[in-house]
Amino acid sequence: MECIKLFKEILCIAEESLVCRLAKDLITCIEKNCPLICLYSILKIIYEVVGQETYYRLIGVGDDEFQRILSKRSREYASFKTWMITKLKGVDGVTRKKLLRLYLTLSNYVHPSTRLYEGLEVDNELILRAMDAIVYMITLGNNNYLQRLCGIADPEKLSRCLFVKTSKRVSKYCIEP
């Protein structure tokens, strides 16, 4: 639970953001012992929101244009596409593939897959890896966010929660001159 609270704290750096509201829903879901499909669904939605916002930020789309694009894509029921992860600007191919594989694994928990038919179980490692990937994607090309993250999350605490990618970014950005 400590790692999930750290995740919420990190996502709520921007207090009024959609990902902050979803992170709070995730905490509530866990505290109230909601069905696992709800937990995985919220985590998948956070992954999609962050992947989408990161993709557009990295290609230089501003807030107004982002809202216009989102509105148009929402009408087409296609606001998020997996290619957004595979085309993250400035991210090496191996990392993009890992981010995509992680997203697809997470999707297995909320779509009518064999995993869903066999019954859901808590996969703590998957949850922690997904949270790490989400925070990692938020930090891409977002130095303002990274600066605020330096104040609340030390690399050691992130490592204890298996936030490996995030821990490396925080170590590099916050500690190196």
N, CA and C of each residue as an Amber inpcrd file, in Angstrom:
protein
   531
   0.8270000  -1.1940000   0.0000000   0.0000000   0.0000000   0.0000000
   0.8770000   1.2660000   0.0000000   2.0630000   1.1560000   0.6130000
   2.9750000   2.3060000   0.6440000   3.3240000   2.7590000  -0.7710000
   3.5670000   1.7930000  -1.6560000   3.9490000   2.1250000  -3.0320000
   2.7820000   2.7360000  -3.7980000   1.5850000   2.2630000  -3.5370000
   0.4120000   2.8090000  -4.2240000   0.1480000   4.2310000  -3.7460000
   0.3760000   4.4860000  -2.4660000   0.2160000   5.8630000  -1.9580000
   1.2920000   6.7830000  -2.5360000   2.5040000   6.2670000  -2.6950000
   3.5710000   7.0500000  -3.3330000   3.1820000   7.3570000  -4.7770000
   2.6360000   6.3680000  -5.4660000   2.1680000   6.5330000  -6.8430000
   1.1280000   7.6560000  -6.9140000   0.1580000   7.6320000  -6.0040000
  -0.8810000   8.6730000  -5.9730000  -0.2610000  10.0390000  -5.7000000
   0.6660000  10.0880000  -4.7580000   1.3250000  11.3560000  -4.4290000
   2.0650000  11.9150000  -5.6510000   2.7250000  11.0360000  -6.3780000
   3.4560000  11.4660000  -7.5750000   2.4920000  11.9570000  -8.6460000
   1.4100000  11.2120000  -8.8750000   0.4530000  11.6110000  -9.9080000
  -0.3090000  12.8720000  -9.5300000  -0.3950000  13.1550000  -8.2450000
  -1.1550000  14.3240000  -7.8010000  -0.2900000  15.5660000  -7.6290000
   0.9100000  15.5570000  -8.2120000   1.7220000  16.7760000  -8.2370000
   0.9040000  17.8720000  -8.9040000   0.2270000  17.5090000  -9.9870000
  -0.7200000  18.4290000 -10.6340000  -2.0970000  18.0810000 -10.0660000
  -2.4690000  18.7300000  -8.9780000  -3.6280000  18.3640000  -8.1490000
  -4.9330000  18.1580000  -8.9130000  -5.2160000  18.9990000  -9.8630000
  -6.5110000  18.9280000 -10.5350000  -6.4960000  18.0680000 -11.7930000
  -5.4670000  17.3030000 -12.0040000  -5.3530000  16.5380000 -13.2440000
  -6.2460000  15.3020000 -13.2260000  -6.5500000  14.8250000 -14.4110000
  -7.3410000  13.6020000 -14.5560000  -6.6120000  12.4210000 -13.9310000
  -5.3000000  12.3140000 -14.1440000  -4.5670000  11.1800000 -13.5770000
  -4.5730000  11.2140000 -12.0540000  -4.6000000  12.3890000 -11.4560000
  -4.6970000  12.4930000  -9.9960000  -6.0480000  11.9540000  -9.5260000
  -7.1070000  12.3600000 -10.2000000  -8.4410000  11.8650000  -9.8180000
  -8.5160000  10.3450000  -9.9670000  -7.9440000   9.8310000 -11.0350000
  -7.9450000   8.3840000 -11.2440000  -7.0860000   7.6680000 -10.2020000
  -5.9570000   8.2650000  -9.8210000  -5.1040000   7.6680000  -8.7820000
  -5.8510000   7.6060000  -7.4530000  -6.6210000   8.6390000  -7.1460000
  -7.4380000   8.6250000  -5.9250000  -8.4940000   7.5260000  -6.0050000
  -9.0820000   7.3360000  -7.1890000 -10.0490000   6.2440000  -7.3840000
  -9.3820000   4.8890000  -7.1770000  -8.1390000   4.7650000  -7.6220000
  -7.3930000   3.5190000  -7.4580000  -7.1920000   3.2100000  -5.9750000
  -6.8170000   4.2130000  -5.2000000  -6.6400000   4.0380000  -3.7480000
  -7.9630000   3.6140000  -3.1100000  -9.0460000   4.3020000  -3.4630000
 -10.3700000   3.9710000  -2.9200000 -10.7440000   2.5420000  -3.2800000
 -10.4810000   2.1660000  -4.5050000 -10.7760000   0.8170000  -4.9850000
 -10.0450000  -0.2310000  -4.1330000  -8.7930000   0.0120000  -3.8510000
  -7.9970000  -0.9320000  -3.0600000  -8.4830000  -0.9640000  -1.6170000
  -8.7280000   0.2080000  -1.0420000  -9.1740000   0.2770000   0.3540000
 -10.5250000  -0.3980000   0.5660000 -11.3810000  -0.3230000  -0.4300000
 -12.7280000  -0.8980000  -0.2990000 -12.8140000  -2.3120000  -0.8630000
 -11.6670000  -2.8850000  -1.1860000 -11.6260000  -4.2490000  -1.7110000
 -12.5400000  -4.4500000  -2.9160000 -12.4630000  -3.5520000  -3.8460000
 -13.3030000  -3.6430000  -5.0390000 -12.8810000  -4.8460000  -5.8800000
 -13.7300000  -5.2710000  -6.8000000 -13.3350000  -6.3810000  -7.6750000
 -12.0500000  -6.0420000  -8.4370000 -11.2360000  -7.0550000  -8.6600000
  -9.9420000  -6.8370000  -9.3180000 -10.0830000  -6.2290000 -10.7010000
 -11.1520000  -6.5400000 -11.4020000 -11.3200000  -5.9810000 -12.7400000
 -11.4050000  -4.4590000 -12.6670000 -11.9450000  -3.9290000 -11.5740000
 -12.0040000  -2.4670000 -11.3990000 -10.6010000  -1.8940000 -11.2120000
  -9.8050000  -2.5580000 -10.3910000  -8.4340000  -2.1060000 -10.1470000
  -7.6440000  -2.0810000 -11.4570000  -7.7010000  -3.1740000 -12.2090000
  -6.9630000  -3.2370000 -13.4730000  -7.5160000  -2.2440000 -14.4940000
  -8.8190000  -2.0300000 -14.4870000  -9.4230000  -1.0710000 -15.4290000
  -8.9340000   0.3450000 -15.1550000  -8.9200000   0.7370000 -13.8850000
  -8.4530000   2.0840000 -13.5320000  -6.9820000   2.2440000 -13.9120000
  -6.1800000   1.2390000 -13.6140000  -4.7520000   1.2950000 -13.9450000
  -4.5530000   1.4000000 -15.4610000  -5.3420000   0.6620000 -16.2270000
  -5.2430000   0.7090000 -17.6880000  -5.6580000   2.0840000 -18.2150000
  -6.7020000   2.6540000 -17.6470000  -7.1410000   3.9870000 -18.0830000
  -6.0580000   5.0240000 -17.7840000  -5.4460000   4.9410000 -16.6060000
  -4.3530000   5.8680000 -16.2730000  -3.2250000   5.7100000 -17.2960000
  -2.8780000   4.4650000 -17.6200000  -1.8190000   4.1840000 -18.5970000
  -2.1520000   4.8330000 -19.9340000  -3.4040000   4.6990000 -20.3660000
  -3.8300000   5.2740000 -21.6460000  -3.7990000   6.8000000 -21.6250000
  -4.3060000   7.3930000 -20.5560000  -4.3210000   8.8600000 -20.4480000
  -2.8960000   9.4030000 -20.5000000  -2.0170000   8.8000000 -19.7120000
  -0.6300000   9.2650000 -19.6610000   0.0800000   9.0090000 -20.9910000
  -0.1400000   7.8460000 -21.5870000   0.4680000   7.5510000 -22.8850000
   0.0410000   8.5490000 -23.9460000  -1.2340000   8.8630000 -23.9520000
  -1.7920000   9.8220000 -24.9100000  -1.2220000  11.2260000 -24.6830000
  -1.2810000  11.7010000 -23.4340000  -0.7740000  13.0420000 -23.1280000
   0.7170000  13.1460000 -23.4350000   1.4750000  12.0970000 -23.1130000
   2.9180000  12.1020000 -23.3530000   3.2190000  12.1390000 -24.8450000
   2.5170000  11.3350000 -25.6160000   2.7230000  11.3130000 -27.0660000
   2.5340000  12.7150000 -27.6430000   1.4260000  13.3520000 -27.3110000
   1.1520000  14.6750000 -27.8780000   2.1250000  15.7350000 -27.3580000
   2.5190000  15.6430000 -26.0880000   3.4840000  16.6050000 -25.5390000
   4.8260000  16.4850000 -26.2610000   5.2570000  15.2370000 -26.5130000
   6.5590000  15.0180000 -27.1460000   6.6050000  15.4540000 -28.6070000
   5.4550000  15.5200000 -29.2710000   5.4710000  16.0110000 -30.6590000
   5.1500000  17.4980000 -30.7180000   5.0490000  18.1390000 -29.5480000
   4.9190000  19.5920000 -29.4920000   3.5080000  20.1410000 -29.5830000
   2.5140000  19.3240000 -29.2860000   1.1270000  19.7950000 -29.3210000
   0.8240000  20.5360000 -28.0190000   0.3340000  21.7670000 -28.1260000
  -0.0250000  22.5650000 -26.9560000  -1.3770000  22.1550000 -26.3830000
  -1.7260000  22.7310000 -25.2380000  -2.9600000  22.3660000 -24.5380000
  -4.2170000  22.5800000 -25.3700000  -4.3280000  23.7320000 -26.0200000
  -5.5330000  24.0150000 -26.8080000  -5.6800000  23.0450000 -27.9710000
  -4.5760000  22.8320000 -28.6710000  -4.6210000  21.9090000 -29.8050000
  -4.8890000  20.4850000 -29.3230000  -4.3180000  20.1170000 -28.1560000
  -4.5570000  18.7870000 -27.5860000  -6.0490000  18.5850000 -27.3310000
  -6.7030000  19.5950000 -26.7480000  -8.1460000  19.4840000 -26.4720000
  -8.9360000  19.3180000 -27.7670000  -8.5350000  20.0300000 -28.8030000
  -9.2160000  19.9280000 -30.0940000  -9.0390000  18.5240000 -30.6850000
  -7.8150000  18.0120000 -30.6470000  -7.5300000  16.6680000 -31.1640000
  -8.2890000  15.6240000 -30.3550000  -8.2560000  15.7660000 -29.0390000
  -8.9370000  14.8130000 -28.1620000 -10.4390000  14.7960000 -28.4340000
 -11.0130000  15.9720000 -28.6190000 -12.4420000  16.0680000 -28.9050000
 -12.7860000  15.3410000 -30.2080000 -11.9780000  15.5730000 -31.2310000
 -12.2240000  14.9290000 -32.5290000 -12.0430000  13.4190000 -32.4240000
 -10.9550000  12.9830000 -31.8050000 -10.6830000  11.5450000 -31.6880000
 -11.7150000  10.8570000 -30.8040000 -12.2400000  11.5510000 -29.7980000
 -13.2580000  10.9680000 -28.9210000 -14.5410000  10.6880000 -29.6930000
 -14.8870000  11.5830000 -30.6040000 -16.0860000  11.3610000 -31.4280000
 -15.9270000  10.1260000 -32.3000000 -14.6970000   9.7930000 -32.6120000
 -14.4120000   8.6160000 -33.4390000 -14.1240000   7.3800000 -32.5720000
 -14.3060000   7.5110000 -31.2560000 -14.0550000   6.4310000 -30.2890000
 -12.6310000   5.8950000 -30.4050000 -11.7040000   6.7840000 -30.6400000
 -10.3130000   6.3670000 -30.8320000  -9.3550000   7.3590000 -30.1930000
  -9.6600000   7.8050000 -28.9740000  -8.8010000   8.8250000 -28.3730000
  -7.4180000   8.2870000 -28.0310000  -7.3070000   6.9850000 -27.7540000
  -6.0020000   6.3850000 -27.4780000  -5.7710000   5.2380000 -28.4510000
  -4.5840000   5.1700000 -28.9800000  -4.1760000   4.0620000 -29.8520000
  -2.8150000   3.5600000 -29.3880000  -2.5810000   2.2630000 -29.5220000
  -1.3060000   1.7060000 -29.0680000  -0.1180000   2.2830000 -29.8260000
  -0.3210000   2.7420000 -31.0560000   0.8070000   3.3240000 -31.7920000
   1.3500000   4.5660000 -31.0940000   0.5410000   5.1790000 -30.2210000
   1.0340000   6.3460000 -29.4800000   2.2070000   5.9490000 -28.5900000
   2.1670000   4.7350000 -28.0620000   3.2670000   4.2410000 -27.2330000
   4.4630000   3.8830000 -28.1130000   4.1940000   3.2520000 -29.2490000
   5.3010000   2.8050000 -30.1050000   5.9890000   3.9600000 -30.8180000
   5.3770000   5.1370000 -30.8020000   5.9700000   6.2910000 -31.4850000
   6.3370000   7.4200000 -30.5210000   6.6210000   7.0820000 -29.2600000
   7.0300000   8.1130000 -28.3040000   8.3720000   8.6890000 -28.7340000
   8.3590000   9.9460000 -29.0890000   9.5400000  10.6460000 -29.6030000
  10.6360000  10.7100000 -28.5340000  11.8510000  10.3600000 -28.9330000
  12.9920000  10.4450000 -28.0280000  13.1540000   9.2470000 -27.1070000
  12.3170000   8.2270000 -27.2620000  12.4090000   7.0240000 -26.4290000
  12.9540000   5.8990000 -27.3070000  13.9710000   5.1910000 -26.7990000
  14.5870000   4.1360000 -27.6090000  13.5940000   2.9980000 -27.8830000
  13.8620000   2.2680000 -28.9520000  12.9720000   1.2040000 -29.4040000
  12.7220000   0.1160000 -28.3770000  13.7520000  -0.2750000 -27.6440000
  13.6020000  -1.3240000 -26.6320000  12.6240000  -0.8710000 -25.5530000
  12.7640000   0.3580000 -25.0920000  11.8710000   0.8830000 -24.0570000
  10.4460000   0.9920000 -24.5800000  10.2930000   1.4590000 -25.8170000
   8.9400000   1.5500000 -26.3980000   8.2850000   0.1780000 -26.4680000
   9.0430000  -0.8410000 -26.8660000   8.4970000  -2.2030000 -26.9350000
   8.0930000  -2.6970000 -25.5500000   8.9080000  -2.4040000 -24.5480000
   8.5750000  -2.8160000 -23.1770000   7.3100000  -2.1170000 -22.6950000
   7.2030000  -0.8200000 -22.9910000   6.0040000  -0.0730000 -22.5980000
   4.7670000  -0.6440000 -23.2850000   4.8970000  -0.9980000 -24.5540000
   3.7710000  -1.5700000 -25.2960000   3.4050000  -2.9480000 -24.7490000
   4.4060000  -3.8030000 -24.5370000   4.1340000  -5.1420000 -23.9910000
   3.4420000  -5.0550000 -22.6380000   3.8860000  -4.1290000 -21.8260000
   3.2780000  -3.9400000 -20.5100000   1.8160000  -3.5140000 -20.6590000
   1.5610000  -2.5970000 -21.5800000   0.1830000  -2.1550000 -21.8260000
  -0.6860000  -3.3260000 -22.2950000  -0.1700000  -4.1350000 -23.2070000
  -0.9380000  -5.2710000 -23.7200000  -1.1960000  -6.3050000 -22.6240000
  -0.2200000  -6.5220000 -21.7540000  -0.4120000  -7.4350000 -20.6250000
  -1.5050000  -6.9080000 -19.7060000  -1.4580000  -5.6270000 -19.4180000
  -2.4820000  -4.9970000 -18.5820000  -3.8610000  -5.1360000 -19.2350000
  -3.9070000  -4.9950000 -20.5400000  -5.1740000  -5.1160000 -21.2760000
  -5.7780000  -6.5070000 -21.1480000  -4.9350000  -7.5250000 -21.0180000
  -5.4370000  -8.8930000 -20.8440000  -6.3120000  -9.0400000 -19.6070000
  -6.1250000  -8.1590000 -18.6440000  -6.8800000  -8.2470000 -17.3970000
  -8.2570000  -7.5920000 -17.4870000  -8.5130000  -6.8520000 -18.5530000
  -9.8010000  -6.1460000 -18.6450000 -10.5660000  -6.4470000 -19.9330000
 -10.0120000  -7.2770000 -20.7880000 -10.6990000  -7.6820000 -22.0110000
 -11.0680000  -9.1560000 -21.8900000 -12.0280000  -9.6100000 -22.6740000
 -12.4080000 -11.0260000 -22.6020000 -11.2970000 -11.9330000 -23.1450000
 -10.2430000 -12.0470000 -22.3930000  -9.1010000 -12.8750000 -22.7670000
  -9.1520000 -14.1630000 -21.9550000  -8.2450000 -15.0780000 -22.2530000
  -8.2020000 -16.3180000 -21.4730000  -7.9270000 -16.0210000 -20.0070000
  -7.1490000 -14.9920000 -19.7430000  -6.8510000 -14.6230000 -18.3570000
  -8.1340000 -14.2740000 -17.6060000  -9.0140000 -13.5460000 -18.2510000
 -10.2720000 -13.1530000 -17.6230000 -11.1520000 -14.3750000 -17.3840000
 -11.1860000 -15.2930000 -18.3470000 -12.0000000 -16.5020000 -18.1920000
 -11.4480000 -17.4210000 -17.1140000 -10.1400000 -17.4320000 -16.9590000
  -9.5140000 -18.2910000 -15.9530000  -9.6640000 -17.7180000 -14.5510000
  -9.9800000 -16.4570000 -14.4550000 -10.1340000 -15.8110000 -13.1540000
  -8.9660000 -14.8860000 -12.8810000  -9.2750000 -13.7520000 -12.3140000
  -8.2450000 -12.7540000 -12.0380000  -7.6060000 -12.9890000 -10.6810000
  -6.3300000 -12.7270000 -10.6430000  -5.5870000 -12.7360000  -9.3890000
  -4.7780000 -11.4550000  -9.3360000  -4.4220000 -11.0540000  -8.1460000
  -3.5940000  -9.8580000  -8.0070000  -2.1880000 -10.1960000  -8.4860000
  -1.7030000  -9.4100000  -9.4100000  -0.3380000  -9.5540000  -9.9050000
   0.4110000  -8.2980000  -9.4580000   0.9570000  -8.3750000  -8.2430000
   1.6210000  -7.2030000  -7.6620000   2.7620000  -6.6880000  -8.5260000
   3.5170000  -7.6040000  -9.1230000   4.6430000  -7.1730000  -9.9620000
   4.1390000  -6.3830000 -11.1700000   3.0770000  -6.8650000 -11.8060000
   2.5030000  -6.1580000 -12.9520000   2.0110000  -4.7750000 -12.5390000
   1.3470000  -4.7030000 -11.4050000   0.8200000  -3.4200000 -10.9240000
   1.9650000  -2.4360000 -10.6850000   3.0200000  -2.8810000 -10.0250000
   4.1630000  -1.9970000  -9.7510000   4.8800000  -1.5930000 -11.0390000
   5.0400000  -2.5340000 -11.9700000   5.6830000  -2.2030000 -13.2520000
   4.8440000  -1.1990000 -14.0320000   3.5220000  -1.3700000 -13.9970000
   2.6340000  -0.4280000 -14.6980000   2.7340000   0.9540000 -14.0700000
   2.7540000   1.0160000 -12.7360000   2.8720000   2.3150000 -12.0660000
   4.2000000   2.9780000 -12.4080000   5.2730000   2.2060000 -12.4420000
   6.5850000   2.7400000 -12.8090000   6.5530000   3.2950000 -14.2310000
   5.9770000   2.5340000 -15.1570000   5.9100000   2.9730000 -16.5560000
   5.0830000   4.2460000 -16.6980000   4.0090000   4.3400000 -15.9430000
   3.1480000   5.5280000 -15.9970000   3.9200000   6.7660000 -15.5550000
   4.5860000   6.6720000 -14.4150000   5.3420000   7.8290000 -13.9110000
   6.5000000   8.1470000 -14.8550000   7.1540000   7.1230000 -15.3760000
   8.2400000   7.3240000 -16.3480000   7.7300000   8.1060000 -17.5520000
   6.5810000   7.6970000 -18.1020000   6.0450000   8.3930000 -19.2820000
   5.6970000   9.8460000 -18.9620000   5.1600000  10.0950000 -17.7710000
   4.8200000  11.4740000 -17.3930000   6.0650000  12.3530000 -17.4100000
   7.1950000  11.8000000 -16.9760000   8.4150000  12.6120000 -16.8710000
   9.0670000  12.8930000 -18.2180000   8.7070000  12.1620000 -19.2550000
   9.3290000  12.3590000 -20.5680000   9.0150000  13.7440000 -21.1110000
  10.0450000  14.5000000 -21.3660000   9.8680000  15.8250000 -21.9480000
   9.1170000  16.7970000 -21.0610000   9.0850000  16.5300000 -19.7710000
   8.3240000  17.3790000 -18.8590000   9.2150000  17.7560000 -17.6730000
  10.1570000  18.6560000 -17.9040000  11.1130000  19.0320000 -16.8570000
  10.4460000  19.6990000 -15.6670000   9.3690000  20.4260000 -15.8950000
   8.6420000  21.0540000 -14.7970000   8.1230000  19.9870000 -13.8330000
   7.5920000  18.9230000 -14.3750000   7.0960000  17.8180000 -13.5540000
   8.2580000  17.1460000 -12.8260000   9.3620000  16.9310000 -13.5450000
  10.5360000  16.3100000 -12.9330000  11.0560000  17.1380000 -11.7600000
  11.0760000  18.4610000 -11.9120000  11.5450000  19.3230000 -10.8190000
  10.6760000  19.1380000  -9.5800000   9.3720000  19.0980000  -9.7660000
   8.4740000  18.9180000  -8.6210000   8.5880000  17.5130000  -8.0530000
   8.8580000  16.5350000  -8.9120000   9.0300000  15.1580000  -8.4630000
  10.2650000  15.0250000  -7.5760000  11.3140000  15.7860000  -7.8760000
  12.5420000  15.7510000  -7.0730000  12.2590000  16.0670000  -5.6070000
  11.2940000  16.9360000  -5.3660000  10.9880000  17.3430000  -4.0050000
  10.2370000  16.3120000  -3.1830000   9.5860000  15.3450000  -3.8370000
   8.7700000  14.4080000  -3.0560000   9.2220000  12.9570000  -3.1200000
  10.0370000  12.6040000  -4.0910000  10.3690000  11.1870000  -4.2610000
  11.8680000  10.9890000  -4.4030000  12.4760000  10.3870000  -3.3880000
  13.9000000  10.1140000  -3.5120000  14.0950000   8.7600000  -4.2150000
  15.2030000   8.6170000  -4.9340000  15.4510000   7.4000000  -5.7120000
  15.3900000   6.1150000  -4.8830000  15.8380000   6.1760000  -3.6350000
  15.8340000   4.9850000  -2.7860000  14.4050000   4.5080000  -2.5200000
  13.5220000   5.4400000  -2.2210000  12.1150000   5.1060000  -1.9740000
  11.4760000   4.5410000  -3.2430000  11.7950000   5.1370000  -4.3730000
  11.2760000   4.6490000  -5.6490000  11.7790000   3.2370000  -5.9310000
  13.0380000   2.9720000  -5.6480000  13.6160000   1.6440000  -5.8770000
  12.9540000   0.5900000  -5.0010000  12.6620000   0.9460000  -3.7440000
  11.9830000   0.0060000  -2.8500000  10.6240000  -0.4110000  -3.4100000
   9.9930000   0.4890000  -4.1420000   8.6920000   0.1920000  -4.7480000
   8.8360000  -0.4030000  -6.1450000  10.0580000  -0.7400000  -6.5210000
  10.3580000  -1.3030000  -7.8430000  10.0400000  -0.3390000  -8.9750000
  10.0770000   0.9600000  -8.7010000   9.8990000   1.9710000  -9.7410000
  11.2710000   2.2050000 -10.3750000  11.7470000   1.2090000 -11.0930000
  13.1130000   1.1910000 -11.6040000  13.3690000   2.3210000 -12.5960000
  12.5410000   2.4280000 -13.6250000  12.7420000   3.4620000 -14.6470000
  12.6380000   4.8550000 -14.0370000  11.6440000   5.0540000 -13.1970000
  11.4470000   6.3590000 -12.5700000  12.6140000   6.6950000 -11.6570000
  13.0750000   5.7120000 -10.8980000  14.2010000   5.9180000  -9.9900000
  15.4410000   6.3770000 -10.7540000  15.6990000   5.7620000 -11.9040000
  16.8610000   6.1520000 -12.7150000  16.7180000   7.5840000 -13.2200000
  15.5080000   7.9500000 -13.6770000  15.2950000   9.3150000 -14.1820000
  15.4490000  10.3350000 -13.0610000  14.8850000  10.0270000 -11.8940000
  14.9820000  10.9510000 -10.7600000  16.4360000  11.0700000 -10.3190000
  17.1480000   9.9410000 -10.2520000  18.5680000   9.9820000  -9.8650000
  19.3570000  10.8690000 -10.8130000  19.1340000  10.6730000 -12.0940000
  19.8860000  11.4320000 -13.0910000  19.5040000  12.9120000 -13.0640000
  18.2300000  13.1990000 -13.0140000  17.7690000  14.5820000 -13.1210000
  17.9470000  15.3620000 -11.8180000  17.6480000  14.7290000 -10.6960000
  17.6290000  15.4560000  -9.4190000  18.9820000  15.5080000  -8.7290000
  19.8300000  14.5360000  -8.9680000  21.0840000  14.4700000  -8.2260000
  22.2520000  15.0130000  -9.0350000  22.2830000  14.7070000 -10.3300000
  23.3860000  15.2130000 -11.1480000  23.2590000  16.7200000 -11.3250000
  24.3910000  17.4400000 -11.3200000  24.3370000  18.8980000 -11.4780000
  23.9350000  19.3150000 -12.8800000
